[in-house]
Amino acid sequence: MKISGQNKLAGEIIAIKMGEISCQVTLQSGDSRIVSVITCDSARDMELKVGDKVVALIKSSEVMIMK
């Protein structure tokens, strides 16, 4: 599958927290952890589980930093 997004980070799922509607998926990418919130339907459709190798596609119009 090809996609136009350029911000791709490969990693491994290290945690999944299922809620009623949304699901929090945490993946380890190098020294960084990325947390994504997706629908539980999507998580089930993709049959996501801890240990899966996945790619995070990041789409954002801006990245802000605060200290």
C-alpha positions in Angstrom: 0.0 0.0 0.0 1.3 3.4 -0.9 0.4 6.6 1.0 1.3 10.2 0.5 2.2 10.8 4.2 5.9 11.3 4.8 5.9 11.2 8.6 6.1 7.5 9.2 7.7 5.9 12.3 8.0 2.1 12.5 7.7 0.5 15.9 6.3 -2.3 18.0 3.1 -2.2 20.0 3.9 -2.4 23.7 0.5 -1.7 25.2 -3.2 -1.6 24.2 -5.9 -0.2 26.5 -9.4 -0.9 25.3 -12.2 1.4 26.3 -15.9 1.3 25.3 -15.4 3.2 22.1 -11.8 4.3 21.8 -8.6 2.4 22.2 -5.2 3.7 23.3 -2.3 2.0 21.4 1.3 2.6 22.6 4.2 1.7 20.4 8.0 1.8 20.9 9.9 3.4 18.0 13.6 3.5 18.8 14.0 5.4 22.1 10.6 7.0 21.7 7.1 6.0 22.6 4.1 7.0 20.5 0.6 6.9 21.8 -2.4 6.9 19.4 -6.1 6.8 20.1 -8.1 4.9 17.6 -11.6 3.4 17.6 -11.9 0.0 19.1 -13.6 -1.2 15.9 -10.4 -0.3 14.0 -8.2 -2.1 16.5 -10.3 -5.2 16.2 -10.5 -5.0 12.4 -6.7 -4.8 12.3 -6.4 -7.5 14.9 -3.8 -5.4 16.8 -2.0 -7.1 19.7 1.1 -6.4 21.8 4.2 -7.3 19.9 2.9 -6.4 16.5 5.2 -4.5 14.2 3.3 -1.4 12.9 3.9 2.0 11.4 2.6 5.2 12.9 1.6 7.7 10.3 1.6 11.2 11.7 -0.5 13.9 10.1 -0.4 17.3 11.6 -0.4 20.9 10.3 1.9 22.0 13.1 4.0 20.7 16.0 4.1 22.8 19.1 6.7 22.7 21.9 6.1 24.1 25.4 8.3 24.3 28.4 
